[in-house]
Amino acid sequence: MKKFLSVFLSVVFAFMLCQTVFAQDGHVHSFICVKVDEISHTYSCECGKEFTEEHTFTDWQSNNDNGLFTSGTQTAICTGCGFEKTEKVIGSSVFFHPFFELYYVLKDFVMSIINRLI
């Protein structure tokens, strides 16, 4: 009888603890993502409770956008909020050389200035 009573009281205590943690004052939190930045994302409930957590990214995926003389990019996506982080993959082109990269950057810059003047 003592075992049954101790198990029963343990279950009742655990149930009461769960109610306290998950549903205070009869309210069940419904969190939505309200703010995203480079480092973290913030969730908020209509009752005003908020929490912030850092991004957790997937593995890097290649975007397959490298050209003959230009490097490509790769992207990682946050599993919590969908924030995408993209970075350049240096050396992913077929004929990579730093001067080719510099050439295309300078060419784009000069062409943008010429287009503004025209």
Phi and psi restraints in degrees (range 20) as a CNS / XPLOR table:
assign (resid 1 and name C) (resid 2 and name N)
       (resid 2 and name CA) (resid 2 and name C) 1.0 -65.0 20.0 2
assign (resid 2 and name N) (resid 2 and name CA)
       (resid 2 and name C) (resid 3 and name N) 1.0 -38.8 20.0 2
assign (resid 2 and name C) (resid 3 and name N)
       (resid 3 and name CA) (resid 3 and name C) 1.0 -62.9 20.0 2
assign (resid 3 and name N) (resid 3 and name CA)
       (resid 3 and name C) (resid 4 and name N) 1.0 -45.7 20.0 2
assign (resid 3 and name C) (resid 4 and name N)
       (resid 4 and name CA) (resid 4 and name C) 1.0 -61.1 20.0 2
assign (resid 4 and name N) (resid 4 and name CA)
       (resid 4 and name C) (resid 5 and name N) 1.0 -44.5 20.0 2
assign (resid 4 and name C) (resid 5 and name N)
       (resid 5 and name CA) (resid 5 and name C) 1.0 -64.4 20.0 2
assign (resid 5 and name N) (resid 5 and name CA)
       (resid 5 and name C) (resid 6 and name N) 1.0 -41.4 20.0 2
assign (resid 5 and name C) (resid 6 and name N)
       (resid 6 and name CA) (resid 6 and name C) 1.0 -68.6 20.0 2
assign (resid 6 and name N) (resid 6 and name CA)
       (resid 6 and name C) (resid 7 and name N) 1.0 -38.3 20.0 2
assign (resid 6 and name C) (resid 7 and name N)
       (resid 7 and name CA) (resid 7 and name C) 1.0 -66.0 20.0 2
assign (resid 7 and name N) (resid 7 and name CA)
       (resid 7 and name C) (resid 8 and name N) 1.0 -44.0 20.0 2
assign (resid 7 and name C) (resid 8 and name N)
       (resid 8 and name CA) (resid 8 and name C) 1.0 -60.9 20.0 2
assign (resid 8 and name N) (resid 8 and name CA)
       (resid 8 and name C) (resid 9 and name N) 1.0 -46.6 20.0 2
assign (resid 8 and name C) (resid 9 and name N)
       (resid 9 and name CA) (resid 9 and name C) 1.0 -65.5 20.0 2
assign (resid 9 and name N) (resid 9 and name CA)
       (resid 9 and name C) (resid 10 and name N) 1.0 -35.1 20.0 2
assign (resid 9 and name C) (resid 10 and name N)
       (resid 10 and name CA) (resid 10 and name C) 1.0 -64.2 20.0 2
assign (resid 10 and name N) (resid 10 and name CA)
       (resid 10 and name C) (resid 11 and name N) 1.0 -42.9 20.0 2
assign (resid 10 and name C) (resid 11 and name N)
       (resid 11 and name CA) (resid 11 and name C) 1.0 -65.5 20.0 2
assign (resid 11 and name N) (resid 11 and name CA)
       (resid 11 and name C) (resid 12 and name N) 1.0 -43.1 20.0 2
assign (resid 11 and name C) (resid 12 and name N)
       (resid 12 and name CA) (resid 12 and name C) 1.0 -63.1 20.0 2
assign (resid 12 and name N) (resid 12 and name CA)
       (resid 12 and name C) (resid 13 and name N) 1.0 -43.3 20.0 2
assign (resid 12 and name C) (resid 13 and name N)
       (resid 13 and name CA) (resid 13 and name C) 1.0 -62.5 20.0 2
assign (resid 13 and name N) (resid 13 and name CA)
       (resid 13 and name C) (resid 14 and name N) 1.0 -44.4 20.0 2
assign (resid 13 and name C) (resid 14 and name N)
       (resid 14 and name CA) (resid 14 and name C) 1.0 -62.6 20.0 2
assign (resid 14 and name N) (resid 14 and name CA)
       (resid 14 and name C) (resid 15 and name N) 1.0 -41.4 20.0 2
assign (resid 14 and name C) (resid 15 and name N)
       (resid 15 and name CA) (resid 15 and name C) 1.0 -62.7 20.0 2
assign (resid 15 and name N) (resid 15 and name CA)
       (resid 15 and name C) (resid 16 and name N) 1.0 -43.4 20.0 2
assign (resid 15 and name C) (resid 16 and name N)
       (resid 16 and name CA) (resid 16 and name C) 1.0 -65.7 20.0 2
assign (resid 16 and name N) (resid 16 and name CA)
       (resid 16 and name C) (resid 17 and name N) 1.0 -38.5 20.0 2
assign (resid 16 and name C) (resid 17 and name N)
       (resid 17 and name CA) (resid 17 and name C) 1.0 -64.2 20.0 2
assign (resid 17 and name N) (resid 17 and name CA)
       (resid 17 and name C) (resid 18 and name N) 1.0 -42.6 20.0 2
assign (resid 17 and name C) (resid 18 and name N)
       (resid 18 and name CA) (resid 18 and name C) 1.0 -62.9 20.0 2
assign (resid 18 and name N) (resid 18 and name CA)
       (resid 18 and name C) (resid 19 and name N) 1.0 -40.2 20.0 2
assign (resid 18 and name C) (resid 19 and name N)
       (resid 19 and name CA) (resid 19 and name C) 1.0 -64.3 20.0 2
assign (resid 19 and name N) (resid 19 and name CA)
       (resid 19 and name C) (resid 20 and name N) 1.0 -37.9 20.0 2
assign (resid 19 and name C) (resid 20 and name N)
       (resid 20 and name CA) (resid 20 and name C) 1.0 -66.8 20.0 2
assign (resid 20 and name N) (resid 20 and name CA)
       (resid 20 and name C) (resid 21 and name N) 1.0 -40.6 20.0 2
assign (resid 20 and name C) (resid 21 and name N)
       (resid 21 and name CA) (resid 21 and name C) 1.0 -74.9 20.0 2
assign (resid 21 and name N) (resid 21 and name CA)
       (resid 21 and name C) (resid 22 and name N) 1.0 -44.4 20.0 2
assign (resid 21 and name C) (resid 22 and name N)
       (resid 22 and name CA) (resid 22 and name C) 1.0 -96.0 20.0 2
assign (resid 22 and name N) (resid 22 and name CA)
       (resid 22 and name C) (resid 23 and name N) 1.0 -23.7 20.0 2
assign (resid 22 and name C) (resid 23 and name N)
       (resid 23 and name CA) (resid 23 and name C) 1.0 -141.3 20.0 2
assign (resid 23 and name N) (resid 23 and name CA)
       (resid 23 and name C) (resid 24 and name N) 1.0 83.0 20.0 2
assign (resid 23 and name C) (resid 24 and name N)
       (resid 24 and name CA) (resid 24 and name C) 1.0 -83.6 20.0 2
assign (resid 24 and name N) (resid 24 and name CA)
       (resid 24 and name C) (resid 25 and name N) 1.0 132.3 20.0 2
assign (resid 24 and name C) (resid 25 and name N)
       (resid 25 and name CA) (resid 25 and name C) 1.0 56.9 20.0 2
assign (resid 25 and name N) (resid 25 and name CA)
       (resid 25 and name C) (resid 26 and name N) 1.0 33.9 20.0 2
assign (resid 25 and name C) (resid 26 and name N)
       (resid 26 and name CA) (resid 26 and name C) 1.0 75.9 20.0 2
assign (resid 26 and name N) (resid 26 and name CA)
       (resid 26 and name C) (resid 27 and name N) 1.0 5.8 20.0 2
assign (resid 26 and name C) (resid 27 and name N)
       (resid 27 and name CA) (resid 27 and name C) 1.0 -100.8 20.0 2
assign (resid 27 and name N) (resid 27 and name CA)
       (resid 27 and name C) (resid 28 and name N) 1.0 129.1 20.0 2
assign (resid 27 and name C) (resid 28 and name N)
       (resid 28 and name CA) (resid 28 and name C) 1.0 -103.8 20.0 2
assign (resid 28 and name N) (resid 28 and name CA)
       (resid 28 and name C) (resid 29 and name N) 1.0 122.6 20.0 2
assign (resid 28 and name C) (resid 29 and name N)
       (resid 29 and name CA) (resid 29 and name C) 1.0 -65.9 20.0 2
assign (resid 29 and name N) (resid 29 and name CA)
       (resid 29 and name C) (resid 30 and name N) 1.0 137.9 20.0 2
assign (resid 29 and name C) (resid 30 and name N)
       (resid 30 and name CA) (resid 30 and name C) 1.0 -125.6 20.0 2
assign (resid 30 and name N) (resid 30 and name CA)
       (resid 30 and name C) (resid 31 and name N) 1.0 95.2 20.0 2
assign (resid 30 and name C) (resid 31 and name N)
       (resid 31 and name CA) (resid 31 and name C) 1.0 -87.2 20.0 2
assign (resid 31 and name N) (resid 31 and name CA)
       (resid 31 and name C) (resid 32 and name N) 1.0 139.0 20.0 2
assign (resid 31 and name C) (resid 32 and name N)
       (resid 32 and name CA) (resid 32 and name C) 1.0 -129.0 20.0 2
assign (resid 32 and name N) (resid 32 and name CA)
       (resid 32 and name C) (resid 33 and name N) 1.0 151.9 20.0 2
assign (resid 32 and name C) (resid 33 and name N)
       (resid 33 and name CA) (resid 33 and name C) 1.0 -76.7 20.0 2
assign (resid 33 and name N) (resid 33 and name CA)
       (resid 33 and name C) (resid 34 and name N) 1.0 122.2 20.0 2
assign (resid 33 and name C) (resid 34 and name N)
       (resid 34 and name CA) (resid 34 and name C) 1.0 -114.2 20.0 2
assign (resid 34 and name N) (resid 34 and name CA)
       (resid 34 and name C) (resid 35 and name N) 1.0 -18.3 20.0 2
assign (resid 34 and name C) (resid 35 and name N)
       (resid 35 and name CA) (resid 35 and name C) 1.0 -148.7 20.0 2
assign (resid 35 and name N) (resid 35 and name CA)
       (resid 35 and name C) (resid 36 and name N) 1.0 132.7 20.0 2
assign (resid 35 and name C) (resid 36 and name N)
       (resid 36 and name CA) (resid 36 and name C) 1.0 -131.6 20.0 2
assign (resid 36 and name N) (resid 36 and name CA)
       (resid 36 and name C) (resid 37 and name N) 1.0 132.5 20.0 2
assign (resid 36 and name C) (resid 37 and name N)
       (resid 37 and name CA) (resid 37 and name C) 1.0 -133.2 20.0 2
assign (resid 37 and name N) (resid 37 and name CA)
       (resid 37 and name C) (resid 38 and name N) 1.0 -170.3 20.0 2
assign (resid 37 and name C) (resid 38 and name N)
       (resid 38 and name CA) (resid 38 and name C) 1.0 -64.5 20.0 2
assign (resid 38 and name N) (resid 38 and name CA)
       (resid 38 and name C) (resid 39 and name N) 1.0 -26.7 20.0 2
assign (resid 38 and name C) (resid 39 and name N)
       (resid 39 and name CA) (resid 39 and name C) 1.0 -105.6 20.0 2
assign (resid 39 and name N) (resid 39 and name CA)
       (resid 39 and name C) (resid 40 and name N) 1.0 -36.8 20.0 2
assign (resid 39 and name C) (resid 40 and name N)
       (resid 40 and name CA) (resid 40 and name C) 1.0 -148.0 20.0 2
assign (resid 40 and name N) (resid 40 and name CA)
       (resid 40 and name C) (resid 41 and name N) 1.0 176.2 20.0 2
assign (resid 40 and name C) (resid 41 and name N)
       (resid 41 and name CA) (resid 41 and name C) 1.0 -135.0 20.0 2
assign (resid 41 and name N) (resid 41 and name CA)
       (resid 41 and name C) (resid 42 and name N) 1.0 148.0 20.0 2
assign (resid 41 and name C) (resid 42 and name N)
       (resid 42 and name CA) (resid 42 and name C) 1.0 -116.6 20.0 2
assign (resid 42 and name N) (resid 42 and name CA)
       (resid 42 and name C) (resid 43 and name N) 1.0 133.0 20.0 2
assign (resid 42 and name C) (resid 43 and name N)
       (resid 43 and name CA) (resid 43 and name C) 1.0 -107.8 20.0 2
assign (resid 43 and name N) (resid 43 and name CA)
       (resid 43 and name C) (resid 44 and name N) 1.0 145.4 20.0 2
assign (resid 43 and name C) (resid 44 and name N)
       (resid 44 and name CA) (resid 44 and name C) 1.0 -137.1 20.0 2
assign (resid 44 and name N) (resid 44 and name CA)
       (resid 44 and name C) (resid 45 and name N) 1.0 148.0 20.0 2
assign (resid 44 and name C) (resid 45 and name N)
       (resid 45 and name CA) (resid 45 and name C) 1.0 -108.3 20.0 2
assign (resid 45 and name N) (resid 45 and name CA)
       (resid 45 and name C) (resid 46 and name N) 1.0 159.2 20.0 2
assign (resid 45 and name C) (resid 46 and name N)
       (resid 46 and name CA) (resid 46 and name C) 1.0 -63.9 20.0 2
assign (resid 46 and name N) (resid 46 and name CA)
       (resid 46 and name C) (resid 47 and name N) 1.0 -20.1 20.0 2
assign (resid 46 and name C) (resid 47 and name N)
       (resid 47 and name CA) (resid 47 and name C) 1.0 -80.8 20.0 2
assign (resid 47 and name N) (resid 47 and name CA)
       (resid 47 and name C) (resid 48 and name N) 1.0 -8.1 20.0 2
assign (resid 47 and name C) (resid 48 and name N)
       (resid 48 and name CA) (resid 48 and name C) 1.0 105.6 20.0 2
assign (resid 48 and name N) (resid 48 and name CA)
       (resid 48 and name C) (resid 49 and name N) 1.0 -8.5 20.0 2
assign (resid 48 and name C) (resid 49 and name N)
       (resid 49 and name CA) (resid 49 and name C) 1.0 -73.5 20.0 2
assign (resid 49 and name N) (resid 49 and name CA)
       (resid 49 and name C) (resid 50 and name N) 1.0 133.9 20.0 2
assign (resid 49 and name C) (resid 50 and name N)
       (resid 50 and name CA) (resid 50 and name C) 1.0 -132.0 20.0 2
assign (resid 50 and name N) (resid 50 and name CA)
       (resid 50 and name C) (resid 51 and name N) 1.0 154.3 20.0 2
assign (resid 50 and name C) (resid 51 and name N)
       (resid 51 and name CA) (resid 51 and name C) 1.0 -149.1 20.0 2
assign (resid 51 and name N) (resid 51 and name CA)
       (resid 51 and name C) (resid 52 and name N) 1.0 149.6 20.0 2
assign (resid 51 and name C) (resid 52 and name N)
       (resid 52 and name CA) (resid 52 and name C) 1.0 -121.2 20.0 2
assign (resid 52 and name N) (resid 52 and name CA)
       (resid 52 and name C) (resid 53 and name N) 1.0 139.6 20.0 2
assign (resid 52 and name C) (resid 53 and name N)
       (resid 53 and name CA) (resid 53 and name C) 1.0 -139.3 20.0 2
assign (resid 53 and name N) (resid 53 and name CA)
       (resid 53 and name C) (resid 54 and name N) 1.0 152.7 20.0 2
assign (resid 53 and name C) (resid 54 and name N)
       (resid 54 and name CA) (resid 54 and name C) 1.0 -73.7 20.0 2
assign (resid 54 and name N) (resid 54 and name CA)
       (resid 54 and name C) (resid 55 and name N) 1.0 154.9 20.0 2
assign (resid 54 and name C) (resid 55 and name N)
       (resid 55 and name CA) (resid 55 and name C) 1.0 -64.9 20.0 2
assign (resid 55 and name N) (resid 55 and name CA)
       (resid 55 and name C) (resid 56 and name N) 1.0 144.6 20.0 2
assign (resid 55 and name C) (resid 56 and name N)
       (resid 56 and name CA) (resid 56 and name C) 1.0 -121.8 20.0 2
assign (resid 56 and name N) (resid 56 and name CA)
       (resid 56 and name C) (resid 57 and name N) 1.0 113.3 20.0 2
assign (resid 56 and name C) (resid 57 and name N)
       (resid 57 and name CA) (resid 57 and name C) 1.0 -95.5 20.0 2
assign (resid 57 and name N) (resid 57 and name CA)
       (resid 57 and name C) (resid 58 and name N) 1.0 152.2 20.0 2
assign (resid 57 and name C) (resid 58 and name N)
       (resid 58 and name CA) (resid 58 and name C) 1.0 -73.9 20.0 2
assign (resid 58 and name N) (resid 58 and name CA)
       (resid 58 and name C) (resid 59 and name N) 1.0 176.9 20.0 2
assign (resid 58 and name C) (resid 59 and name N)
       (resid 59 and name CA) (resid 59 and name C) 1.0 -66.9 20.0 2
assign (resid 59 and name N) (resid 59 and name CA)
       (resid 59 and name C) (resid 60 and name N) 1.0 154.8 20.0 2
assign (resid 59 and name C) (resid 60 and name N)
       (resid 60 and name CA) (resid 60 and name C) 1.0 -65.0 20.0 2
assign (resid 60 and name N) (resid 60 and name CA)
       (resid 60 and name C) (resid 61 and name N) 1.0 135.8 20.0 2
assign (resid 60 and name C) (resid 61 and name N)
       (resid 61 and name CA) (resid 61 and name C) 1.0 -118.9 20.0 2
assign (resid 61 and name N) (resid 61 and name CA)
       (resid 61 and name C) (resid 62 and name N) 1.0 131.3 20.0 2
assign (resid 61 and name C) (resid 62 and name N)
       (resid 62 and name CA) (resid 62 and name C) 1.0 -71.0 20.0 2
assign (resid 62 and name N) (resid 62 and name CA)
       (resid 62 and name C) (resid 63 and name N) 1.0 140.2 20.0 2
assign (resid 62 and name C) (resid 63 and name N)
       (resid 63 and name CA) (resid 63 and name C) 1.0 -90.0 20.0 2
assign (resid 63 and name N) (resid 63 and name CA)
       (resid 63 and name C) (resid 64 and name N) 1.0 -3.6 20.0 2
assign (resid 63 and name C) (resid 64 and name N)
       (resid 64 and name CA) (resid 64 and name C) 1.0 51.4 20.0 2
assign (resid 64 and name N) (resid 64 and name CA)
       (resid 64 and name C) (resid 65 and name N) 1.0 44.4 20.0 2
assign (resid 64 and name C) (resid 65 and name N)
       (resid 65 and name CA) (resid 65 and name C) 1.0 -116.5 20.0 2
assign (resid 65 and name N) (resid 65 and name CA)
       (resid 65 and name C) (resid 66 and name N) 1.0 18.6 20.0 2
assign (resid 65 and name C) (resid 66 and name N)
       (resid 66 and name CA) (resid 66 and name C) 1.0 -75.3 20.0 2
assign (resid 66 and name N) (resid 66 and name CA)
       (resid 66 and name C) (resid 67 and name N) 1.0 144.2 20.0 2
assign (resid 66 and name C) (resid 67 and name N)
       (resid 67 and name CA) (resid 67 and name C) 1.0 -105.4 20.0 2
assign (resid 67 and name N) (resid 67 and name CA)
       (resid 67 and name C) (resid 68 and name N) 1.0 -172.5 20.0 2
assign (resid 67 and name C) (resid 68 and name N)
       (resid 68 and name CA) (resid 68 and name C) 1.0 -64.1 20.0 2
assign (resid 68 and name N) (resid 68 and name CA)
       (resid 68 and name C) (resid 69 and name N) 1.0 -40.1 20.0 2
assign (resid 68 and name C) (resid 69 and name N)
       (resid 69 and name CA) (resid 69 and name C) 1.0 -118.9 20.0 2
assign (resid 69 and name N) (resid 69 and name CA)
       (resid 69 and name C) (resid 70 and name N) 1.0 3.3 20.0 2
assign (resid 69 and name C) (resid 70 and name N)
       (resid 70 and name CA) (resid 70 and name C) 1.0 -120.8 20.0 2
assign (resid 70 and name N) (resid 70 and name CA)
       (resid 70 and name C) (resid 71 and name N) 1.0 148.1 20.0 2
assign (resid 70 and name C) (resid 71 and name N)
       (resid 71 and name CA) (resid 71 and name C) 1.0 -77.1 20.0 2
assign (resid 71 and name N) (resid 71 and name CA)
       (resid 71 and name C) (resid 72 and name N) 1.0 158.6 20.0 2
assign (resid 71 and name C) (resid 72 and name N)
       (resid 72 and name CA) (resid 72 and name C) 1.0 -97.0 20.0 2
assign (resid 72 and name N) (resid 72 and name CA)
       (resid 72 and name C) (resid 73 and name N) 1.0 -171.6 20.0 2
assign (resid 72 and name C) (resid 73 and name N)
       (resid 73 and name CA) (resid 73 and name C) 1.0 -128.7 20.0 2
assign (resid 73 and name N) (resid 73 and name CA)
       (resid 73 and name C) (resid 74 and name N) 1.0 163.3 20.0 2
assign (resid 73 and name C) (resid 74 and name N)
       (resid 74 and name CA) (resid 74 and name C) 1.0 -136.1 20.0 2
assign (resid 74 and name N) (resid 74 and name CA)
       (resid 74 and name C) (resid 75 and name N) 1.0 152.9 20.0 2
assign (resid 74 and name C) (resid 75 and name N)
       (resid 75 and name CA) (resid 75 and name C) 1.0 -129.8 20.0 2
assign (resid 75 and name N) (resid 75 and name CA)
       (resid 75 and name C) (resid 76 and name N) 1.0 141.9 20.0 2
assign (resid 75 and name C) (resid 76 and name N)
       (resid 76 and name CA) (resid 76 and name C) 1.0 -123.3 20.0 2
assign (resid 76 and name N) (resid 76 and name CA)
       (resid 76 and name C) (resid 77 and name N) 1.0 142.6 20.0 2
assign (resid 76 and name C) (resid 77 and name N)
       (resid 77 and name CA) (resid 77 and name C) 1.0 -118.2 20.0 2
assign (resid 77 and name N) (resid 77 and name CA)
       (resid 77 and name C) (resid 78 and name N) 1.0 136.1 20.0 2
assign (resid 77 and name C) (resid 78 and name N)
       (resid 78 and name CA) (resid 78 and name C) 1.0 -70.4 20.0 2
assign (resid 78 and name N) (resid 78 and name CA)
       (resid 78 and name C) (resid 79 and name N) 1.0 132.2 20.0 2
assign (resid 78 and name C) (resid 79 and name N)
       (resid 79 and name CA) (resid 79 and name C) 1.0 -75.3 20.0 2
assign (resid 79 and name N) (resid 79 and name CA)
       (resid 79 and name C) (resid 80 and name N) 1.0 -18.5 20.0 2
assign (resid 79 and name C) (resid 80 and name N)
       (resid 80 and name CA) (resid 80 and name C) 1.0 -87.6 20.0 2
assign (resid 80 and name N) (resid 80 and name CA)
       (resid 80 and name C) (resid 81 and name N) 1.0 -42.1 20.0 2
assign (resid 80 and name C) (resid 81 and name N)
       (resid 81 and name CA) (resid 81 and name C) 1.0 -126.3 20.0 2
assign (resid 81 and name N) (resid 81 and name CA)
       (resid 81 and name C) (resid 82 and name N) 1.0 -9.5 20.0 2
assign (resid 81 and name C) (resid 82 and name N)
       (resid 82 and name CA) (resid 82 and name C) 1.0 88.4 20.0 2
assign (resid 82 and name N) (resid 82 and name CA)
       (resid 82 and name C) (resid 83 and name N) 1.0 6.6 20.0 2
assign (resid 82 and name C) (resid 83 and name N)
       (resid 83 and name CA) (resid 83 and name C) 1.0 -61.7 20.0 2
assign (resid 83 and name N) (resid 83 and name CA)
       (resid 83 and name C) (resid 84 and name N) 1.0 133.4 20.0 2
assign (resid 83 and name C) (resid 84 and name N)
       (resid 84 and name CA) (resid 84 and name C) 1.0 -106.2 20.0 2
assign (resid 84 and name N) (resid 84 and name CA)
       (resid 84 and name C) (resid 85 and name N) 1.0 134.6 20.0 2
assign (resid 84 and name C) (resid 85 and name N)
       (resid 85 and name CA) (resid 85 and name C) 1.0 -117.0 20.0 2
assign (resid 85 and name N) (resid 85 and name CA)
       (resid 85 and name C) (resid 86 and name N) 1.0 123.0 20.0 2
assign (resid 85 and name C) (resid 86 and name N)
       (resid 86 and name CA) (resid 86 and name C) 1.0 -119.1 20.0 2
assign (resid 86 and name N) (resid 86 and name CA)
       (resid 86 and name C) (resid 87 and name N) 1.0 138.5 20.0 2
assign (resid 86 and name C) (resid 87 and name N)
       (resid 87 and name CA) (resid 87 and name C) 1.0 -138.9 20.0 2
assign (resid 87 and name N) (resid 87 and name CA)
       (resid 87 and name C) (resid 88 and name N) 1.0 156.1 20.0 2
assign (resid 87 and name C) (resid 88 and name N)
       (resid 88 and name CA) (resid 88 and name C) 1.0 -79.3 20.0 2
assign (resid 88 and name N) (resid 88 and name CA)
       (resid 88 and name C) (resid 89 and name N) 1.0 141.1 20.0 2
assign (resid 88 and name C) (resid 89 and name N)
       (resid 89 and name CA) (resid 89 and name C) 1.0 -104.7 20.0 2
assign (resid 89 and name N) (resid 89 and name CA)
       (resid 89 and name C) (resid 90 and name N) 1.0 100.2 20.0 2
assign (resid 89 and name C) (resid 90 and name N)
       (resid 90 and name CA) (resid 90 and name C) 1.0 -70.2 20.0 2
assign (resid 90 and name N) (resid 90 and name CA)
       (resid 90 and name C) (resid 91 and name N) 1.0 133.1 20.0 2
assign (resid 90 and name C) (resid 91 and name N)
       (resid 91 and name CA) (resid 91 and name C) 1.0 88.0 20.0 2
assign (resid 91 and name N) (resid 91 and name CA)
       (resid 91 and name C) (resid 92 and name N) 1.0 13.5 20.0 2
assign (resid 91 and name C) (resid 92 and name N)
       (resid 92 and name CA) (resid 92 and name C) 1.0 -91.3 20.0 2
assign (resid 92 and name N) (resid 92 and name CA)
       (resid 92 and name C) (resid 93 and name N) 1.0 -1.3 20.0 2
assign (resid 92 and name C) (resid 93 and name N)
       (resid 93 and name CA) (resid 93 and name C) 1.0 -84.0 20.0 2
assign (resid 93 and name N) (resid 93 and name CA)
       (resid 93 and name C) (resid 94 and name N) 1.0 165.5 20.0 2
assign (resid 93 and name C) (resid 94 and name N)
       (resid 94 and name CA) (resid 94 and name C) 1.0 -68.1 20.0 2
assign (resid 94 and name N) (resid 94 and name CA)
       (resid 94 and name C) (resid 95 and name N) 1.0 -47.2 20.0 2
assign (resid 94 and name C) (resid 95 and name N)
       (resid 95 and name CA) (resid 95 and name C) 1.0 -114.1 20.0 2
assign (resid 95 and name N) (resid 95 and name CA)
       (resid 95 and name C) (resid 96 and name N) 1.0 65.2 20.0 2
assign (resid 95 and name C) (resid 96 and name N)
       (resid 96 and name CA) (resid 96 and name C) 1.0 -76.0 20.0 2
assign (resid 96 and name N) (resid 96 and name CA)
       (resid 96 and name C) (resid 97 and name N) 1.0 134.5 20.0 2
assign (resid 96 and name C) (resid 97 and name N)
       (resid 97 and name CA) (resid 97 and name C) 1.0 -156.5 20.0 2
assign (resid 97 and name N) (resid 97 and name CA)
       (resid 97 and name C) (resid 98 and name N) 1.0 136.9 20.0 2
assign (resid 97 and name C) (resid 98 and name N)
       (resid 98 and name CA) (resid 98 and name C) 1.0 -56.6 20.0 2
assign (resid 98 and name N) (resid 98 and name CA)
       (resid 98 and name C) (resid 99 and name N) 1.0 -30.5 20.0 2
assign (resid 98 and name C) (resid 99 and name N)
       (resid 99 and name CA) (resid 99 and name C) 1.0 -68.8 20.0 2
assign (resid 99 and name N) (resid 99 and name CA)
       (resid 99 and name C) (resid 100 and name N) 1.0 -32.1 20.0 2
assign (resid 99 and name C) (resid 100 and name N)
       (resid 100 and name CA) (resid 100 and name C) 1.0 -65.6 20.0 2
assign (resid 100 and name N) (resid 100 and name CA)
       (resid 100 and name C) (resid 101 and name N) 1.0 -42.9 20.0 2
assign (resid 100 and name C) (resid 101 and name N)
       (resid 101 and name CA) (resid 101 and name C) 1.0 -59.9 20.0 2
assign (resid 101 and name N) (resid 101 and name CA)
       (resid 101 and name C) (resid 102 and name N) 1.0 -47.6 20.0 2
assign (resid 101 and name C) (resid 102 and name N)
       (resid 102 and name CA) (resid 102 and name C) 1.0 -61.8 20.0 2
assign (resid 102 and name N) (resid 102 and name CA)
       (resid 102 and name C) (resid 103 and name N) 1.0 -39.5 20.0 2
assign (resid 102 and name C) (resid 103 and name N)
       (resid 103 and name CA) (resid 103 and name C) 1.0 -58.7 20.0 2
assign (resid 103 and name N) (resid 103 and name CA)
       (resid 103 and name C) (resid 104 and name N) 1.0 -47.4 20.0 2
assign (resid 103 and name C) (resid 104 and name N)
       (resid 104 and name CA) (resid 104 and name C) 1.0 -71.0 20.0 2
assign (resid 104 and name N) (resid 104 and name CA)
       (resid 104 and name C) (resid 105 and name N) 1.0 -33.8 20.0 2
assign (resid 104 and name C) (resid 105 and name N)
       (resid 105 and name CA) (resid 105 and name C) 1.0 -65.6 20.0 2
assign (resid 105 and name N) (resid 105 and name CA)
       (resid 105 and name C) (resid 106 and name N) 1.0 -46.9 20.0 2
assign (resid 105 and name C) (resid 106 and name N)
       (resid 106 and name CA) (resid 106 and name C) 1.0 -66.1 20.0 2
assign (resid 106 and name N) (resid 106 and name CA)
       (resid 106 and name C) (resid 107 and name N) 1.0 -38.0 20.0 2
assign (resid 106 and name C) (resid 107 and name N)
       (resid 107 and name CA) (resid 107 and name C) 1.0 -61.8 20.0 2
assign (resid 107 and name N) (resid 107 and name CA)
       (resid 107 and name C) (resid 108 and name N) 1.0 -45.3 20.0 2
assign (resid 107 and name C) (resid 108 and name N)
       (resid 108 and name CA) (resid 108 and name C) 1.0 -63.1 20.0 2
assign (resid 108 and name N) (resid 108 and name CA)
       (resid 108 and name C) (resid 109 and name N) 1.0 -40.0 20.0 2
assign (resid 108 and name C) (resid 109 and name N)
       (resid 109 and name CA) (resid 109 and name C) 1.0 -64.4 20.0 2
assign (resid 109 and name N) (resid 109 and name CA)
       (resid 109 and name C) (resid 110 and name N) 1.0 -48.0 20.0 2
assign (resid 109 and name C) (resid 110 and name N)
       (resid 110 and name CA) (resid 110 and name C) 1.0 -64.3 20.0 2
assign (resid 110 and name N) (resid 110 and name CA)
       (resid 110 and name C) (resid 111 and name N) 1.0 -40.6 20.0 2
assign (resid 110 and name C) (resid 111 and name N)
       (resid 111 and name CA) (resid 111 and name C) 1.0 -66.2 20.0 2
assign (resid 111 and name N) (resid 111 and name CA)
       (resid 111 and name C) (resid 112 and name N) 1.0 -34.7 20.0 2
assign (resid 111 and name C) (resid 112 and name N)
       (resid 112 and name CA) (resid 112 and name C) 1.0 -67.9 20.0 2
assign (resid 112 and name N) (resid 112 and name CA)
       (resid 112 and name C) (resid 113 and name N) 1.0 -36.3 20.0 2
assign (resid 112 and name C) (resid 113 and name N)
       (resid 113 and name CA) (resid 113 and name C) 1.0 -68.3 20.0 2
assign (resid 113 and name N) (resid 113 and name CA)
       (resid 113 and name C) (resid 114 and name N) 1.0 -43.3 20.0 2
assign (resid 113 and name C) (resid 114 and name N)
       (resid 114 and name CA) (resid 114 and name C) 1.0 -62.5 20.0 2
assign (resid 114 and name N) (resid 114 and name CA)
       (resid 114 and name C) (resid 115 and name N) 1.0 -41.6 20.0 2
assign (resid 114 and name C) (resid 115 and name N)
       (resid 115 and name CA) (resid 115 and name C) 1.0 -65.4 20.0 2
assign (resid 115 and name N) (resid 115 and name CA)
       (resid 115 and name C) (resid 116 and name N) 1.0 -32.4 20.0 2
assign (resid 115 and name C) (resid 116 and name N)
       (resid 116 and name CA) (resid 116 and name C) 1.0 -70.9 20.0 2
assign (resid 116 and name N) (resid 116 and name CA)
       (resid 116 and name C) (resid 117 and name N) 1.0 -32.9 20.0 2
assign (resid 116 and name C) (resid 117 and name N)
       (resid 117 and name CA) (resid 117 and name C) 1.0 -76.9 20.0 2
assign (resid 117 and name N) (resid 117 and name CA)
       (resid 117 and name C) (resid 118 and name N) 1.0 -26.2 20.0 2
